[in-house]
Amino acid sequence: MPHETTAPTPAATPPAPAPVTPVRPVTAPSNPYLRLLATPGARAFTAGNLLARLPMGMFSVSAVIMIAGAHGSHALAGAVTATGLAATALVAPWTARLVDRYGQARIAVPATAVAVLGSLALVLCVHYDAPVWTLFAAYAATATTPNTGGMSRARWAHLHRGDPAALHTANSFEQAADELCFMLGPVLAASLCGALFPEAGTLTGAILLMTGVLIFAAQRATEPPVTPGTRAASPLRAPGMIALLTVFLATGAVFGAMEVVSIAHAGGAILALQAGGSCVAGLLYGSLRPAARPGRRLLLCLTGMTTLMSLPLIAAATTDSLFVLAGCLLLAGAATAPTMVTGMTLVQRLTPQAQLNEGMTLAVTALLGGIAAGSAGGGWMVEHAGTVTGYAVPMCAAALALAVAAAGTRRS
């Protein structure tokens, strides 16, 4: 029998590998503000902070409308709100120091509760025609309101320490938020008081403030840790801080004088253009590269602000056109946000990390004091020399800020 050979069985062909879908790398958004808000936890605390910050532009307008309507005296309404501003200048740094020492959530919530009770007490005193002195006492109690903008900036500084570009964008975002809230707040307050009842603006502001602070304080993952240790010296002792706070004081005088003079010359609605210009400029400024030497950039910003603040004076002196004046106010506002952003950056550099809330609150306090002084100076000039000459006050205040900065912060 012939030998049979068995053909080898062919090996099984392995199955073709399944096509691999390429994984696209996760890239950060190109927009610096989208990258900023992509920080874990940032959107939650930002939403709460914006909700709490909106009433800051509502309370004084609401109080004036409510008190003037009940007592028929704008002088009394102005005196009550001025008392609240003075109390805030005294209490706010102390509240910020407690925030730095014990944490944002532990201090901000009870401090806000006291302020809200003060607002509610003011409503009751006005509604039930309580003695005039109770209005001053109730409104002074609102001075415990924590500096929500400062606390938000402190969180950004904690989350992006060592990243100057992100911190520059964050400061610009916060400044634009300030401008937006102070632009929308008075409009919302006046609308509520007019459409509903005189107390509606204050009540709504109190609810928004308490709700926003509760949401903000609940975001514990992004809260800056409390630094244990001995009590640190006041940020006022940091080299250059006094000069920088004086710059904030003079810049506040620019805002206060411009507000009073513009209202007297053309009505309050035109001021929205200045705030709008500042808001847009702040957002654009945040997309630029941060300054290696912010002290030098502050000088450039103040030079621009001084120059642009001359435009409303020129427009008021040479034409009666509100359209031209509105355009000049829009341009003038474009220099204020970059100035504030750069100033806050310097405050953060000069202030120890464990005292950021106190340092930034001191800057805000100086700004508020300047607003009060500018309002008084602008009002005096309008009454004695007219509204056209009144526009010289904010220009001179800007020049003063520039001179102080040139003398005291040039090495920063």
DRENDO-1510 file (C-alpha; in Angstrom, 1 decimal, always signed):
<recs>
REC; n; res; u; v; w
REC; 1; MET; +0.0; +0.0; +0.0 .
REC; 2; PRO; +1.5; +3.3; -0.9 .
REC; 3; HIS; +2.4; +5.7; +1.9 .
REC; 4; GLU; -0.2; +8.4; +2.2 .
REC; 5; THR; +0.9; +11.8; +3.2 .
REC; 6; THR; -1.5; +14.0; +5.1 .
REC; 7; ALA; -1.5; +17.6; +4.0 .
REC; 8; PRO; -0.7; +19.9; +6.9 .
REC; 9; THR; -3.8; +21.7; +8.3 .
REC; 10; PRO; -3.4; +25.4; +7.6 .
REC; 11; ALA; -3.1; +27.5; +10.8 .
REC; 12; ALA; -6.2; +29.5; +11.8 .
REC; 13; THR; -5.9; +33.0; +10.6 .
REC; 14; PRO; -6.1; +35.3; +13.6 .
REC; 15; PRO; -9.0; +37.8; +13.5 .
REC; 16; ALA; -8.2; +41.2; +12.2 .
REC; 17; PRO; -7.8; +43.7; +15.0 .
REC; 18; ALA; -10.7; +46.1; +15.5 .
REC; 19; PRO; -10.0; +49.6; +14.3 .
REC; 20; VAL; -8.8; +51.8; +17.1 .
REC; 21; THR; -10.5; +55.1; +17.4 .
REC; 22; PRO; -7.9; +57.7; +18.1 .
REC; 23; VAL; -8.4; +59.5; +21.4 .
REC; 24; ARG; -8.4; +63.2; +21.0 .
REC; 25; PRO; -6.3; +64.9; +23.6 .
REC; 26; VAL; -8.2; +67.0; +26.1 .
REC; 27; THR; -7.1; +70.6; +25.4 .
REC; 28; ALA; -7.8; +73.5; +27.6 .
REC; 29; PRO; -10.1; +76.2; +26.2 .
REC; 30; SER; -8.3; +78.9; +24.3 .
REC; 31; ASN; -10.3; +81.7; +25.9 .
REC; 32; PRO; -8.6; +82.7; +29.2 .
REC; 33; TYR; -11.9; +83.2; +30.9 .
REC; 34; LEU; -13.2; +79.8; +30.0 .
REC; 35; ARG; -9.9; +78.3; +31.3 .
REC; 36; LEU; -10.4; +80.2; +34.5 .
REC; 37; LEU; -13.9; +79.0; +35.0 .
REC; 38; ALA; -12.8; +75.4; +34.2 .
REC; 39; THR; -10.9; +75.4; +37.5 .
REC; 40; PRO; -12.6; +72.8; +39.7 .
REC; 41; GLY; -15.2; +74.4; +42.0 .
REC; 42; ALA; -14.8; +77.9; +40.4 .
REC; 43; ARG; -18.2; +78.1; +38.8 .
REC; 44; ALA; -20.0; +77.3; +42.0 .
REC; 45; PHE; -18.3; +79.9; +44.2 .
REC; 46; THR; -18.4; +82.4; +41.3 .
REC; 47; ALA; -22.2; +82.0; +41.0 .
REC; 48; GLY; -22.7; +82.5; +44.7 .
REC; 49; ASN; -20.4; +85.4; +44.9 .
REC; 50; LEU; -22.0; +87.3; +41.9 .
REC; 51; LEU; -25.4; +86.7; +43.5 .
REC; 52; ALA; -24.1; +88.2; +46.8 .
REC; 53; ARG; -22.3; +91.0; +45.1 .
REC; 54; LEU; -25.3; +92.4; +43.1 .
REC; 55; PRO; -27.0; +93.9; +46.2 .
REC; 56; MET; -23.9; +96.0; +46.8 .
REC; 57; GLY; -25.2; +98.3; +44.0 .
REC; 58; MET; -28.7; +98.1; +45.3 .
REC; 59; PHE; -28.7; +99.0; +49.0 .
REC; 60; SER; -27.8; +102.7; +49.0 .
REC; 61; VAL; -30.2; +103.5; +46.1 .
REC; 62; SER; -33.0; +101.5; +47.8 .
REC; 63; ALA; -32.4; +103.2; +51.1 .
REC; 64; VAL; -32.4; +106.7; +49.6 .
REC; 65; ILE; -35.7; +106.0; +47.7 .
REC; 66; MET; -37.3; +104.4; +50.8 .
REC; 67; ILE; -36.3; +107.0; +53.3 .
REC; 68; ALA; -36.8; +110.0; +51.1 .
REC; 69; GLY; -40.3; +108.7; +50.2 .
REC; 70; ALA; -41.3; +108.2; +53.8 .
REC; 71; HIS; -39.8; +111.4; +55.3 .
REC; 72; GLY; -39.7; +113.7; +52.3 .
REC; 73; SER; -36.1; +114.5; +52.8 .
REC; 74; HIS; -33.2; +113.6; +50.6 .
REC; 75; ALA; -30.8; +115.2; +53.1 .
REC; 76; LEU; -31.9; +112.7; +55.7 .
REC; 77; ALA; -31.6; +109.8; +53.2 .
REC; 78; GLY; -28.1; +111.0; +52.3 .
REC; 79; ALA; -27.0; +111.3; +55.9 .
REC; 80; VAL; -28.2; +107.8; +56.7 .
REC; 81; THR; -26.3; +106.3; +53.8 .
REC; 82; ALA; -23.2; +108.3; +54.6 .
REC; 83; THR; -23.3; +107.0; +58.1 .
REC; 84; GLY; -23.5; +103.5; +56.8 .
REC; 85; LEU; -20.5; +104.2; +54.5 .
REC; 86; ALA; -18.5; +105.6; +57.5 .
REC; 87; ALA; -19.4; +102.5; +59.6 .
REC; 88; THR; -18.3; +100.2; +56.8 .
REC; 89; ALA; -14.9; +102.0; +56.6 .
REC; 90; LEU; -14.4; +101.2; +60.3 .
REC; 91; VAL; -15.9; +97.7; +60.5 .
REC; 92; ALA; -14.9; +96.1; +57.1 .
REC; 93; PRO; -11.1; +95.7; +57.8 .
REC; 94; TRP; -11.9; +94.2; +61.2 .
REC; 95; THR; -14.3; +91.7; +59.6 .
REC; 96; ALA; -11.7; +90.8; +56.9 .
REC; 97; ARG; -9.1; +90.2; +59.6 .
REC; 98; LEU; -11.5; +87.7; +61.3 .
REC; 99; VAL; -12.0; +86.1; +57.9 .
REC; 100; ASP; -8.3; +85.6; +57.5 .
REC; 101; ARG; -7.9; +84.3; +61.0 .
REC; 102; TYR; -10.9; +81.9; +61.2 .
REC; 103; GLY; -11.9; +81.2; +57.6 .
REC; 104; GLN; -14.4; +82.6; +55.1 .
REC; 105; ALA; -17.3; +80.3; +55.9 .
REC; 106; ARG; -17.1; +80.7; +59.7 .
REC; 107; ILE; -17.1; +84.5; +59.6 .
REC; 108; ALA; -18.9; +85.4; +56.4 .
REC; 109; VAL; -22.2; +83.7; +57.1 .
REC; 110; PRO; -22.8; +85.2; +60.6 .
REC; 111; ALA; -21.5; +88.6; +59.5 .
REC; 112; THR; -23.9; +88.6; +56.6 .
REC; 113; ALA; -26.8; +87.5; +58.9 .
REC; 114; VAL; -26.1; +90.6; +61.1 .
REC; 115; ALA; -26.1; +92.8; +58.0 .
REC; 116; VAL; -29.3; +91.4; +56.7 .
REC; 117; LEU; -31.0; +91.9; +60.1 .
REC; 118; GLY; -29.9; +95.5; +59.9 .
REC; 119; SER; -31.5; +95.9; +56.5 .
REC; 120; LEU; -34.7; +94.3; +57.7 .
REC; 121; ALA; -34.6; +96.6; +60.8 .
REC; 122; LEU; -34.3; +99.6; +58.5 .
REC; 123; VAL; -37.3; +98.5; +56.5 .
REC; 124; LEU; -39.4; +98.1; +59.7 .
REC; 125; CYS; -38.2; +101.5; +61.1 .
REC; 126; VAL; -39.2; +103.3; +57.9 .
REC; 127; HIS; -42.5; +101.4; +57.5 .
REC; 128; TYR; -43.6; +102.0; +61.0 .
REC; 129; ASP; -42.3; +105.6; +61.2 .
REC; 130; ALA; -39.8; +104.9; +64.0 .
REC; 131; PRO; -37.7; +107.7; +65.5 .
REC; 132; VAL; -35.1; +109.1; +63.0 .
REC; 133; TRP; -32.1; +107.9; +65.1 .
REC; 134; THR; -33.2; +104.3; +64.6 .
REC; 135; LEU; -32.6; +104.7; +60.8 .
REC; 136; PHE; -29.0; +105.5; +61.5 .
REC; 137; ALA; -28.5; +102.6; +63.9 .
REC; 138; ALA; -30.2; +100.1; +61.6 .
REC; 139; TYR; -28.2; +101.1; +58.5 .
REC; 140; ALA; -25.0; +101.2; +60.4 .
REC; 141; ALA; -25.5; +97.5; +61.3 .
REC; 142; THR; -25.2; +96.6; +57.6 .
REC; 143; ALA; -21.5; +97.5; +57.9 .
REC; 144; THR; -20.7; +93.9; +58.9 .
REC; 145; THR; -21.4; +92.8; +55.3 .
REC; 146; PRO; -18.2; +90.9; +54.3 .
REC; 147; ASN; -16.2; +92.0; +51.3 .
REC; 148; THR; -17.4; +89.3; +48.9 .
REC; 149; GLY; -15.3; +90.5; +46.1 .
REC; 150; GLY; -12.2; +90.4; +48.2 .
REC; 151; MET; -13.0; +86.8; +49.4 .
REC; 152; SER; -13.5; +85.7; +45.8 .
REC; 153; ARG; -10.1; +87.3; +44.8 .
REC; 154; ALA; -8.5; +85.5; +47.7 .
REC; 155; ARG; -9.9; +82.2; +46.4 .
REC; 156; TRP; -8.4; +82.8; +43.0 .
REC; 157; ALA; -5.1; +83.7; +44.5 .
REC; 158; HIS; -5.1; +80.4; +46.5 .
REC; 159; LEU; -6.2; +78.3; +43.5 .
REC; 160; HIS; -3.7; +79.9; +41.0 .
REC; 161; ARG; -0.7; +80.7; +43.3 .
REC; 162; GLY; +2.4; +80.7; +41.2 .
REC; 163; ASP; +0.4; +81.3; +37.9 .
REC; 164; PRO; +0.6; +85.1; +37.2 .
REC; 165; ALA; -1.3; +84.8; +33.9 .
REC; 166; ALA; -4.3; +83.0; +35.5 .
REC; 167; LEU; -4.3; +85.4; +38.5 .
REC; 168; HIS; -4.2; +88.4; +36.1 .
REC; 169; THR; -7.3; +87.0; +34.2 .
REC; 170; ALA; -9.0; +86.4; +37.5 .
REC; 171; ASN; -8.5; +89.9; +38.8 .
REC; 172; SER; -9.8; +91.3; +35.5 .
REC; 173; PHE; -12.8; +89.1; +35.7 .
REC; 174; GLU; -13.5; +90.2; +39.2 .
REC; 175; GLN; -13.2; +93.9; +38.3 .
REC; 176; ALA; -15.6; +93.4; +35.3 .
REC; 177; ALA; -18.0; +91.7; +37.7 .
REC; 178; ASP; -17.8; +94.7; +40.1 .
REC; 179; GLU; -18.6; +97.1; +37.2 .
REC; 180; LEU; -21.5; +95.0; +36.0 .
REC; 181; CYS; -23.0; +94.7; +39.5 .
REC; 182; PHE; -22.7; +98.4; +40.2 .
REC; 183; MET; -24.2; +99.1; +36.8 .
REC; 184; LEU; -27.2; +96.7; +37.1 .
REC; 185; GLY; -27.7; +97.1; +40.9 .
REC; 186; PRO; -29.1; +100.6; +41.0 .
REC; 187; VAL; -31.3; +100.0; +37.9 .
REC; 188; LEU; -32.7; +96.9; +39.6 .
REC; 189; ALA; -33.3; +98.7; +42.9 .
REC; 190; ALA; -35.0; +101.7; +41.3 .
REC; 191; SER; -37.2; +99.4; +39.2 .
REC; 192; LEU; -38.3; +97.3; +42.1 .
REC; 193; CYS; -39.0; +100.3; +44.3 .
REC; 194; GLY; -41.0; +102.0; +41.6 .
REC; 195; ALA; -42.9; +99.0; +40.3 .
REC; 196; LEU; -43.7; +97.3; +43.6 .
REC; 197; PHE; -43.3; +99.3; +46.8 .
REC; 198; PRO; -40.5; +101.4; +48.3 .
REC; 199; GLU; -39.2; +98.7; +50.5 .
REC; 200; ALA; -38.9; +96.1; +47.7 .
REC; 201; GLY; -35.3; +97.0; +46.7 .
REC; 202; THR; -34.0; +96.6; +50.2 .
REC; 203; LEU; -35.8; +93.3; +50.8 .
REC; 204; THR; -34.7; +91.8; +47.5 .
REC; 205; GLY; -31.1; +92.9; +48.1 .
REC; 206; ALA; -31.2; +91.3; +51.6 .
REC; 207; ILE; -32.5; +88.0; +50.2 .
REC; 208; LEU; -29.9; +87.9; +47.3 .
REC; 209; LEU; -27.1; +88.8; +49.7 .
REC; 210; MET; -27.9; +86.0; +52.2 .
REC; 211; THR; -28.5; +83.4; +49.5 .
REC; 212; GLY; -25.4; +84.2; +47.6 .
REC; 213; VAL; -23.1; +84.1; +50.7 .
REC; 214; LEU; -24.6; +80.8; +51.8 .
REC; 215; ILE; -23.9; +79.3; +48.3 .
REC; 216; PHE; -20.4; +80.9; +48.3 .
REC; 217; ALA; -19.5; +79.7; +51.8 .
REC; 218; ALA; -20.7; +76.1; +51.1 .
REC; 219; GLN; -17.9; +75.7; +48.5 .
REC; 220; ARG; -15.4; +74.6; +51.1 .
REC; 221; ALA; -13.0; +72.8; +48.6 .
REC; 222; THR; -11.9; +76.1; +47.1 .
REC; 223; GLU; -11.7; +78.1; +50.4 .
REC; 224; PRO; -8.2; +79.3; +51.3 .
REC; 225; PRO; -6.9; +77.5; +54.3 .
REC; 226; VAL; -6.3; +79.4; +57.5 .
REC; 227; THR; -2.7; +79.9; +58.3 .
REC; 228; PRO; -2.0; +79.0; +61.9 .
REC; 229; GLY; +0.5; +81.0; +63.9 .
REC; 230; THR; +0.9; +84.2; +65.8 .
REC; 231; ARG; -1.0; +87.3; +64.9 .
REC; 232; ALA; +0.6; +89.0; +62.0 .
REC; 233; ALA; +1.2; +92.8; +61.7 .
REC; 234; SER; -1.3; +94.9; +59.8 .
REC; 235; PRO; -0.8; +94.9; +56.0 .
REC; 236; LEU; -0.5; +98.7; +56.4 .
REC; 237; ARG; +3.1; +98.1; +57.5 .
REC; 238; ALA; +4.0; +96.5; +54.2 .
REC; 239; PRO; +6.4; +98.8; +52.2 .
REC; 240; GLY; +4.5; +100.8; +49.6 .
REC; 241; MET; +1.1; +99.9; +50.9 .
REC; 242; ILE; +0.2; +103.3; +52.3 .
REC; 243; ALA; +1.1; +104.9; +48.9 .
REC; 244; LEU; -1.0; +102.3; +47.1 .
REC; 245; LEU; -4.0; +102.8; +49.3 .
REC; 246; THR; -3.7; +106.6; +48.7 .
REC; 247; VAL; -3.8; +105.8; +45.0 .
REC; 248; PHE; -7.1; +103.9; +45.6 .
REC; 249; LEU; -8.4; +106.8; +47.7 .
REC; 250; ALA; -7.7; +109.3; +44.8 .
REC; 251; THR; -9.2; +106.8; +42.3 .
REC; 252; GLY; -12.3; +106.5; +44.3 .
REC; 253; ALA; -12.6; +110.3; +44.2 .
REC; 254; VAL; -12.6; +110.0; +40.4 .
REC; 255; PHE; -15.6; +107.7; +40.6 .
REC; 256; GLY; -17.5; +109.7; +43.2 .
REC; 257; ALA; -17.0; +113.1; +41.5 .
REC; 258; MET; -17.8; +111.8; +38.0 .
REC; 259; GLU; -21.1; +110.3; +39.3 .
REC; 260; VAL; -22.3; +113.5; +41.0 .
REC; 261; VAL; -21.2; +115.8; +38.2 .
REC; 262; SER; -22.7; +113.7; +35.5 .
REC; 263; ILE; -26.0; +113.3; +37.3 .
REC; 264; ALA; -26.2; +117.1; +37.7 .
REC; 265; HIS; -25.2; +117.7; +34.1 .
REC; 266; ALA; -27.0; +115.1; +32.1 .
REC; 267; GLY; -28.9; +112.7; +34.4 .
REC; 268; GLY; -27.9; +109.4; +35.9 .
REC; 269; ALA; -28.6; +107.1; +32.9 .
REC; 270; ILE; -25.5; +108.4; +31.1 .
REC; 271; LEU; -23.3; +106.9; +33.8 .
REC; 272; ALA; -24.1; +103.4; +32.6 .
REC; 273; LEU; -21.9; +104.1; +29.6 .
REC; 274; GLN; -18.9; +104.8; +31.8 .
REC; 275; ALA; -19.5; +101.6; +33.8 .
REC; 276; GLY; -20.0; +99.7; +30.5 .
REC; 277; GLY; -16.8; +101.0; +29.0 .
REC; 278; SER; -14.9; +100.0; +32.2 .
REC; 279; CYS; -16.5; +96.5; +32.1 .
REC; 280; VAL; -15.5; +95.8; +28.5 .
REC; 281; ALA; -12.0; +97.2; +29.0 .
REC; 282; GLY; -11.6; +95.0; +32.1 .
REC; 283; LEU; -12.4; +91.9; +30.1 .
REC; 284; LEU; -10.1; +92.8; +27.3 .
REC; 285; TYR; -7.3; +93.7; +29.7 .
REC; 286; GLY; -7.6; +90.3; +31.3 .
REC; 287; SER; -6.7; +88.6; +28.0 .
REC; 288; LEU; -3.4; +90.4; +27.8 .
REC; 289; ARG; -0.2; +89.1; +29.3 .
REC; 290; PRO; +0.3; +90.1; +32.9 .
REC; 291; ALA; +2.8; +92.8; +33.7 .
REC; 292; ALA; +6.2; +91.7; +34.9 .
REC; 293; ARG; +6.4; +95.0; +36.8 .
REC; 294; PRO; +2.9; +96.0; +37.8 .
REC; 295; GLY; +4.1; +99.2; +39.4 .
REC; 296; ARG; +5.2; +100.5; +36.0 .
REC; 297; ARG; +2.0; +99.3; +34.3 .
REC; 298; LEU; +0.0; +101.1; +37.1 .
REC; 299; LEU; +1.7; +104.3; +36.1 .
REC; 300; LEU; +0.8; +103.8; +32.5 .
REC; 301; CYS; -2.8; +103.0; +33.4 .
REC; 302; LEU; -3.1; +106.1; +35.6 .
REC; 303; THR; -1.6; +108.2; +32.8 .
REC; 304; GLY; -4.2; +106.9; +30.5 .
REC; 305; MET; -7.0; +107.5; +33.0 .
REC; 306; THR; -5.8; +111.1; +33.7 .
REC; 307; THR; -5.7; +111.8; +29.9 .
REC; 308; LEU; -9.1; +110.2; +29.2 .
REC; 309; MET; -10.8; +112.0; +32.2 .
REC; 310; SER; -10.1; +115.2; +30.4 .
REC; 311; LEU; -12.5; +114.2; +27.6 .
REC; 312; PRO; -15.8; +114.7; +29.5 .
REC; 313; LEU; -14.5; +118.2; +30.5 .
REC; 314; ILE; -13.7; +119.1; +27.0 .
REC; 315; ALA; -17.0; +117.8; +25.7 .
REC; 316; ALA; -19.1; +119.6; +28.3 .
REC; 317; ALA; -17.2; +122.9; +27.7 .
REC; 318; THR; -17.3; +122.8; +23.9 .
REC; 319; THR; -20.7; +121.2; +23.0 .
REC; 320; ASP; -24.2; +120.7; +24.3 .
REC; 321; SER; -24.4; +117.3; +22.6 .
REC; 322; LEU; -25.2; +114.5; +25.0 .
REC; 323; PHE; -24.2; +112.1; +22.3 .
REC; 324; VAL; -20.6; +113.5; +22.3 .
REC; 325; LEU; -20.5; +113.5; +26.1 .
REC; 326; ALA; -21.7; +109.9; +26.2 .
REC; 327; GLY; -18.9; +108.8; +23.9 .
REC; 328; CYS; -16.4; +110.7; +26.1 .
REC; 329; LEU; -17.7; +109.0; +29.2 .
REC; 330; LEU; -17.5; +105.6; +27.5 .
REC; 331; LEU; -13.8; +106.3; +26.6 .
REC; 332; ALA; -13.1; +107.6; +30.1 .
REC; 333; GLY; -14.5; +104.5; +31.7 .
REC; 334; ALA; -12.1; +102.3; +29.5 .
REC; 335; ALA; -9.1; +103.3; +31.7 .
REC; 336; THR; -10.6; +102.7; +35.1 .
REC; 337; ALA; -10.8; +98.8; +35.1 .
REC; 338; PRO; -7.2; +98.3; +34.0 .
REC; 339; THR; -6.1; +100.7; +36.7 .
REC; 340; MET; -8.1; +98.8; +39.3 .
REC; 341; VAL; -6.9; +95.4; +38.1 .
REC; 342; THR; -3.3; +96.5; +38.3 .
REC; 343; GLY; -3.8; +98.1; +41.7 .
REC; 344; MET; -5.3; +94.9; +43.1 .
REC; 345; THR; -2.5; +92.9; +41.7 .
REC; 346; LEU; -0.1; +95.1; +43.6 .
REC; 347; VAL; -2.1; +94.7; +46.7 .
REC; 348; GLN; -1.9; +91.0; +46.4 .
REC; 349; ARG; +1.9; +91.2; +46.0 .
REC; 350; LEU; +2.4; +93.4; +48.9 .
REC; 351; THR; +0.1; +91.6; +51.3 .
REC; 352; PRO; +1.1; +88.3; +53.0 .
REC; 353; GLN; -0.9; +85.3; +51.8 .
REC; 354; ALA; -2.5; +84.8; +55.2 .
REC; 355; GLN; -3.8; +88.4; +55.2 .
REC; 356; LEU; -5.2; +88.7; +51.6 .
REC; 357; ASN; -8.8; +89.4; +52.7 .
REC; 358; GLU; -7.7; +92.2; +55.0 .
REC; 359; GLY; -5.3; +93.7; +52.4 .
REC; 360; MET; -7.9; +93.8; +49.7 .
REC; 361; THR; -10.6; +95.1; +52.1 .
REC; 362; LEU; -8.3; +98.0; +53.0 .
REC; 363; ALA; -8.1; +98.8; +49.3 .
REC; 364; VAL; -11.9; +98.7; +48.9 .
REC; 365; THR; -12.3; +100.8; +52.1 .
REC; 366; ALA; -9.9; +103.4; +50.7 .
REC; 367; LEU; -11.9; +103.3; +47.4 .
REC; 368; LEU; -15.1; +103.9; +49.3 .
REC; 369; GLY; -13.6; +106.8; +51.3 .
REC; 370; GLY; -12.4; +108.3; +48.0 .
REC; 371; ILE; -15.9; +108.0; +46.5 .
REC; 372; ALA; -17.4; +109.8; +49.5 .
REC; 373; ALA; -14.8; +112.6; +49.2 .
REC; 374; GLY; -15.2; +112.8; +45.5 .
REC; 375; SER; -18.9; +113.1; +45.8 .
REC; 376; ALA; -18.6; +115.9; +48.2 .
REC; 377; GLY; -16.0; +117.7; +46.2 .
REC; 378; GLY; -17.9; +117.3; +42.9 .
REC; 379; GLY; -21.1; +118.4; +44.5 .
REC; 380; TRP; -19.4; +121.5; +45.9 .
REC; 381; MET; -17.9; +122.4; +42.6 .
REC; 382; VAL; -21.2; +121.9; +40.7 .
REC; 383; GLU; -23.0; +124.2; +43.2 .
REC; 384; HIS; -20.4; +127.0; +43.2 .
REC; 385; ALA; -18.9; +126.8; +39.7 .
REC; 386; GLY; -21.4; +124.8; +37.5 .
REC; 387; THR; -21.5; +121.4; +36.0 .
REC; 388; VAL; -18.9; +122.1; +33.3 .
REC; 389; THR; -16.3; +123.1; +35.7 .
REC; 390; GLY; -17.3; +120.2; +37.9 .
REC; 391; TYR; -15.8; +117.8; +35.4 .
REC; 392; ALA; -12.4; +119.2; +36.3 .
REC; 393; VAL; -12.7; +117.4; +39.7 .
REC; 394; PRO; -12.4; +113.8; +38.5 .
REC; 395; MET; -9.6; +114.8; +36.1 .
REC; 396; CYS; -7.6; +116.4; +39.0 .
REC; 397; ALA; -8.3; +113.4; +41.2 .
REC; 398; ALA; -6.8; +111.1; +38.5 .
REC; 399; ALA; -3.8; +113.4; +38.2 .
REC; 400; LEU; -3.3; +113.2; +42.0 .
REC; 401; ALA; -3.5; +109.4; +41.9 .
REC; 402; LEU; -0.8; +109.4; +39.1 .
REC; 403; ALA; +1.4; +111.7; +41.2 .
REC; 404; VAL; +1.1; +109.5; +44.3 .
REC; 405; ALA; +1.8; +106.4; +42.3 .
REC; 406; ALA; +4.9; +107.9; +40.7 .
REC; 407; ALA; +6.3; +108.9; +44.1 .
REC; 408; GLY; +5.4; +105.8; +46.1 .
REC; 409; THR; +5.1; +102.7; +43.9 .
REC; 410; ARG; +7.6; +103.1; +41.1 .
REC; 411; ARG; +9.8; +100.3; +42.4 .
REC; 412; SER; +7.0; +97.7; +42.6 .
</recs>
